[in-house]
Amino acid sequence: MNWDRIEGNWKQFSGKAQQQWGKLTNDDLDVVEGRRTELVGKIQERYGVAKDEAERQVDTWLQNM
């Protein structure tokens, strides 16, 4: 799956993102609106991880979609 598909169908995928990263709120996911860089930033903020770790998590999540 590619990120364009995630972005285009964010309403569907936001629930799956919230299952993966339970600390993300609905407001966080509304701000993300399918943008990968915003998702990485919110994961960094909520989980206190480095940018490269957050990007790795997003890449792994994308591969599993």
Contacts in CASP RR format, 6 or more apart in sequence:
PFRMAT RR
TARGET T0000
AUTHOR 0000-0000-0000
METHOD contacts of the structure
MODEL  1
MNWDRIEGNWKQFSGKAQQQWGKLTNDDLDVVEGRRTELVGKIQERYGVA
KDEAERQVDTWLQNM
1 62 0 8 1.000
1 65 0 8 1.000
3 36 0 8 1.000
3 62 0 8 1.000
6 13 0 8 1.000
6 34 0 8 1.000
6 36 0 8 1.000
6 62 0 8 1.000
6 65 0 8 1.000
7 33 0 8 1.000
7 34 0 8 1.000
7 35 0 8 1.000
7 36 0 8 1.000
8 34 0 8 1.000
10 32 0 8 1.000
10 33 0 8 1.000
10 34 0 8 1.000
13 34 0 8 1.000
13 65 0 8 1.000
14 29 0 8 1.000
14 32 0 8 1.000
14 34 0 8 1.000
15 29 0 8 1.000
16 65 0 8 1.000
17 24 0 8 1.000
17 29 0 8 1.000
17 32 0 8 1.000
17 39 0 8 1.000
17 61 0 8 1.000
18 24 0 8 1.000
18 26 0 8 1.000
18 29 0 8 1.000
20 57 0 8 1.000
20 61 0 8 1.000
21 42 0 8 1.000
21 43 0 8 1.000
21 46 0 8 1.000
21 47 0 8 1.000
21 57 0 8 1.000
23 46 0 8 1.000
23 47 0 8 1.000
24 42 0 8 1.000
24 43 0 8 1.000
24 46 0 8 1.000
28 42 0 8 1.000
28 46 0 8 1.000
31 38 0 8 1.000
31 42 0 8 1.000
32 38 0 8 1.000
32 39 0 8 1.000
32 42 0 8 1.000
36 58 0 8 1.000
39 58 0 8 1.000
40 51 0 8 1.000
40 54 0 8 1.000
40 55 0 8 1.000
40 58 0 8 1.000
41 51 0 8 1.000
41 54 0 8 1.000
43 49 0 8 1.000
43 54 0 8 1.000
43 57 0 8 1.000
43 58 0 8 1.000
44 50 0 8 1.000
44 51 0 8 1.000
44 54 0 8 1.000
47 54 0 8 1.000
49 57 0 8 1.000
END
